[in-house]
Amino acid sequence: VLYEYGLADGIYKETYSSIFGSKHGWMRKKPKYCTLEQVLNVAKKARGVVVFAHPSVYNSMECVRELVQHGLIDGLEINHPRNTEENKAELYKLALDNNLIITGGTDFHGINTTRLNPLGTCLTEANQIDRIEALAKSRKK
């Protein structure tokens, strides 16, 4: 991208080697990362609605509990084919107890995948979509 915009002298040339140590991609300078709280706040300031996607898929239940406890997320993607039934039950309870938006999604990545979950199989209810729209509109830019 830097090369395409005229900001680099070429691929794997001086600009690249000043950022990366070799063609293998290790970084010369450690990048500074924002905290998760900062990222979520930026999203909300931009009128975003923060929904934690399929939290049980990557063993993220502990993380989602903490985010909910601190009021950092607006919703949970519960209706997802890879969320376990046990975790769905806990997620519904978390969502209801904390007035969180409940969403669904198939995580569809096209037909060239080992887990084909067609579009439309895990839906977000209309009242939840209304909540998303209302929350986004209520957030100031």
N, C-alpha and C positions, 0 to 999 in steps of 0.2 A: 504494500500500500504506500509506504514512504517513497519507493521508487516511482510508482505510478503517478504520484502527485509532485514529482520533481524535488523531493526532499532528501533523496539519497542518491549516491553516485552509481548505484547498481546493486544487483543482488550479490551477496557475499563479498562486498567490497569494504571500503573504509568505514562507512556509516554502520554497516552490520557488525564489523569487528569491534567498533567502539562500544556497541551495546552488548554483544555476545562475545564470548571468549573464543569460540571456534564454530565450525560449520555444524557441530553437534548440538548447539543451542544452549549451553549453560550461560547464565547471566553474569556479566562482570560486576554489575552494581545491583544490589538487592533492591527490588522495587518497594516502595512504601504502599502499604495497603490500608484502606479505610477499615474501620471496625464494622461488624455486621449492623450494629445499631445505627451508625452513620449512613450506611447504604440504604437501610430501610427508611430512615427519616428523609433522605433525598427522594426516594421513590414516592413517599407520601406527600412531600412538598410539591412534587410534580403532578399531583392529583392521581397518583397511582394507588391501587388497592392491592395490598400485600397478602397473597394467598400462598401458603406453604403447600407445594405440590407433593402428592403421594408420599407422605412422611414415613410410612412403614417400609417402603421399598428399599431404602438404603440404611436401614437401622437408625433412623433419625428421630425415633419417638422421644428419647430423652431431650433432644434439642428442641423439638416442638413443644414439649411441656414447659421448658424454660422460657421460650419465646412467648407462649401464651401467658405464663405467670407474670411476665414483665410488660404485657400489653403491647408487644412489638409487631404482632401480625393481626390482620383483619379477617382472615379466613383460612379454611383448611380444605384441601382437595381430598374428599373422602371417597366419593364414587369413582374409584379407579380399579381396574381389573387386578392389579398386583398388590393392593392393600389387603392384608389378611382380614378375615371376619372378626377375629379377636381385636385387632387394631382398629378396625372400623367402629366397633362398639365403643372403644375408649375415645376415639376421635369424635364421634357423635356426642358423647357425654361432655368432652372438653368444649366442643362448639356450642352446645346448648347452655352449659354452665357459664360460658364467657361471652355469650351473644356474638359468636363468630359466624361469618358467612360460610356456607357449605357449598362446595363446587364439585363438579365431576369432569372427567376427561379420560380419553382412551390412551393418550400418549402416542397417538398414531404417527408413525415415522415412515409411512409408505408400505408398499407390498413386499419389499425386499427385507423382511425382518423375520426372525424366528417366532415372534409373538404377534400374531396378527389380531388386533382388536379394532374392528371396523369403526369408522366414525359413527357417532350416534348411539353407541352402546352404553356409554357412561355419561349421563346428562347432568346439567345444572338446572335446577328447577327455576321456573319463571320468577317466583318471588325472590329467589336469591340473586338473580340477574338484576332485578329491580333494586335490591339492596346495594349491589356493586355500583350501579349507575348513580344512585342517590349519594353514596359515600364519596365517589369520585367528584361529583358536582359540588359537594359540601366543602371540599378541601380547597383552600385558597392557594393561588399561585404565588 
